[in-house]
Amino acid sequence: LSIVSVLFEEHDLRGLRQILRSVLFISFGPCLIIAILVFVFAPQIVGIFGGYDFEDYPVFELIYIISIFILAWAKHKHFPSKMMDYLLLPEDFDIESDKVIDVNIESSSEVVCLSKKSKQFCMDNGVDNKKANYISLIVEEMAVNIFEHGTTNGKTNYVDMKIIILPDKIKLRLRDNCKPFNPKERAEMLNDNIGDDVGLKIVSKISKKMDYVNLFNMNQTMIEL
């Protein structure tokens, strides 16, 4: 579920497809075997838990499965025959490839180039100069902070940047394998006094929204303008 939430925020349709395939083709087999064993040995299992009205269980499961079909059918106005029909995504979820950029860097020396590339990408997609500069500033400040304070000796560190241009907003995702650090939590602790984390203060003020999650030992920060 954590992976799905991250992929959904990134509008990563390909990633969501892969997750669904994994659920259907990897999990379905073992679950089916377990379900058959549960039904076959129902009396013994019920005895372990001191009795249960097991006759209702298959009915509840059947109603649940049917409800998934009905929900997908109602949303798409046709019988849900494709895998994608069951993701129940918004119609405008998928975005054009030229509205997305994904760049990976492995050292602080590449930060400036990454910042310039992010600004140029925004300008090429019709983003006004002010917002393009904001994106460039956020990328530079966040990436520098990651390499300066999060790197670990003897480990190859990286920062992966993804920008998504949507009709009404811009999403910036930064992912790194450095030390765990929650910029949102840190920004909320800061005050207006001059001191450390000036860059993070600026990022917090110009961002409309900031979310963070640490998933599989990777920091994932999503910023929205």
C-alpha positions in Angstrom: 0.0 0.0 0.0 2.9 2.4 0.7 4.4 1.8 -2.7 1.0 2.3 -4.4 0.5 5.6 -2.6 3.9 6.8 -3.8 3.2 5.7 -7.4 -0.2 7.3 -7.3 1.2 10.7 -6.2 3.8 10.4 -9.0 1.1 9.6 -11.6 3.2 6.5 -12.4 0.7 4.4 -14.4 3.3 1.9 -15.5 4.3 1.3 -11.9 0.7 0.8 -10.8 0.2 -1.7 -13.6 3.2 -3.7 -12.4 1.9 -3.7 -8.8 -1.5 -5.0 -10.0 0.1 -7.7 -12.1 2.2 -8.8 -9.0 -0.9 -8.9 -6.9 -2.9 -11.0 -9.4 -0.2 -13.4 -10.7 2.1 -13.8 -7.7 -0.3 -13.4 -4.7 -3.4 -15.0 -6.3 -1.9 -18.5 -6.6 -0.8 -19.0 -2.9 -4.0 -17.3 -1.7 -6.1 -19.6 -3.8 -4.4 -22.7 -2.4 -4.9 -21.3 1.2 -8.5 -20.6 0.5 -9.1 -24.2 -0.8 -7.4 -25.6 2.3 -9.5 -23.4 4.5 -12.7 -24.6 2.9 -11.7 -28.3 2.9 -10.6 -28.3 6.6 -13.2 -25.8 7.8 -14.6 -27.9 10.6 -11.1 -28.5 12.1 -10.2 -24.7 11.8 -13.5 -23.7 13.4 -12.9 -26.1 16.2 -9.6 -24.4 17.0 -11.3 -21.1 17.6 -14.2 -22.5 19.6 -16.9 -22.4 17.0 -18.0 -19.9 14.3 -20.9 -19.7 11.8 -18.7 -20.7 8.9 -21.6 -20.9 6.5 -21.8 -17.1 6.3 -18.1 -16.7 5.4 -18.3 -17.8 1.7 -21.4 -15.6 1.2 -19.5 -12.5 2.6 -16.5 -13.2 0.4 -18.7 -13.7 -2.7 -20.5 -10.4 -2.0 -17.2 -8.6 -1.7 -15.9 -10.0 -5.0 -19.1 -9.1 -6.8 -19.0 -5.6 -5.4 -15.6 -5.0 -7.0 -17.0 -6.0 -10.4 -20.0 -3.7 -9.9 -17.9 -0.8 -8.8 -15.6 -1.0 -11.8 -18.5 -1.5 -14.1 -20.3 1.6 -12.7 -17.2 3.8 -13.1 -16.3 2.8 -16.6 -19.8 2.3 -18.0 -18.8 -1.1 -19.5 -18.0 -4.6 -18.3 -14.5 -4.5 -16.7 -12.7 -6.9 -18.9 -9.2 -5.3 -18.7 -6.8 -5.3 -15.7 -6.6 -1.5 -15.8 -10.4 -1.2 -15.3 -9.9 -2.4 -11.7 -7.5 0.4 -10.7 -10.4 2.9 -10.7 -8.1 5.7 -11.6 -9.3 9.2 -12.6 -9.8 9.7 -16.3 -7.1 12.4 -16.4 -4.6 10.3 -14.4 -2.3 9.4 -17.3 -0.2 12.2 -18.5 1.9 12.7 -21.7 5.6 11.6 -21.5 6.9 15.1 -22.4 5.2 16.4 -19.2 7.5 14.3 -17.1 11.2 14.4 -16.5 13.2 11.9 -14.3 16.9 12.5 -13.7 19.3 10.7 -11.4 22.5 12.2 -9.9 25.2 10.7 -7.7 27.2 13.7 -6.4 26.8 17.3 -5.2 28.8 18.5 -8.2 25.9 17.6 -10.4 23.3 19.6 -8.4 23.7 22.9 -10.3 23.3 21.1 -13.7 20.2 19.3 -12.3 18.7 22.6 -11.1 19.2 24.2 -14.6 17.8 21.2 -16.3 14.6 21.3 -14.1 14.1 25.0 -14.9 14.6 24.5 -18.6 12.1 21.6 -18.5 9.5 23.8 -16.9 10.0 26.6 -19.3 9.7 24.2 -22.3 6.3 23.2 -20.9 5.0 26.7 -20.7 5.5 27.2 -16.9 5.9 30.9 -16.1 9.4 32.2 -15.2 8.5 32.7 -11.5 7.4 29.1 -10.9 10.2 27.7 -13.0 12.7 29.6 -10.8 11.0 28.3 -7.7 11.3 24.7 -9.0 15.0 25.3 -9.8 15.6 26.7 -6.3 13.8 23.9 -4.6 15.7 21.3 -6.5 19.1 22.9 -5.7 18.4 23.5 -2.0 17.0 20.1 -1.4 19.6 18.2 -3.3 22.5 20.1 -1.7 21.0 19.4 1.7 20.7 15.7 1.0 24.3 15.3 -0.1 25.7 17.5 2.6 23.9 16.0 5.6 22.7 12.6 4.4 25.5 10.8 2.7 27.2 7.8 4.3 30.9 7.0 3.9 31.6 3.9 1.8 28.1 4.0 0.2 27.1 5.1 -3.3 24.5 7.8 -2.7 22.1 9.2 -5.2 19.3 11.6 -5.6 16.5 10.9 -8.1 14.4 13.9 -9.3 11.1 13.6 -11.0 9.0 16.6 -12.1 5.4 16.2 -13.3 3.6 19.1 -15.1 -0.1 18.9 -14.5 -2.8 21.4 -15.8 -3.2 23.1 -12.4 -0.1 22.3 -10.5 3.5 21.1 -10.6 4.7 18.1 -8.6 8.4 17.5 -7.7 9.5 14.2 -6.2 13.0 13.7 -4.7 14.1 10.2 -3.8 17.4 9.3 -2.2 19.1 6.4 -0.4 20.8 8.6 2.2 20.2 8.8 6.0 16.6 9.1 7.0 15.5 12.7 7.1 12.0 14.2 7.2 12.2 17.7 5.6 8.5 18.4 6.3 8.9 17.6 10.0 12.1 19.7 10.2 10.5 22.7 8.4 7.6 22.6 10.9 10.0 22.9 13.8 11.8 25.9 12.4 11.1 29.5 13.3 11.8 32.8 11.5 15.1 33.4 13.3 18.2 33.5 11.1 20.2 30.4 11.5 20.6 26.9 10.1 18.3 25.4 7.4 17.7 28.7 5.7 17.2 26.8 2.4 14.6 24.5 3.9 12.8 27.5 5.3 12.6 29.0 1.8 11.4 25.7 0.3 8.7 25.4 2.9 7.4 28.9 2.4 7.2 28.7 -1.4 5.8 25.2 -1.5 2.1 24.7 -1.6 2.4 21.2 -0.1 5.1 18.9 1.1 4.9 15.2 2.0 7.5 12.7 3.1 7.8 9.0 3.6 10.7 6.6 4.2 10.1 3.5 2.2 12.5 0.6 1.9 15.3 2.7 3.4 14.8 5.5 0.9 13.7 9.0 1.6 10.8 10.2 -0.7 9.8 13.8 -0.6 6.9 15.1 -2.7 6.6 18.9 -3.1 3.7 20.6 -4.9 3.5 24.1 -6.4 
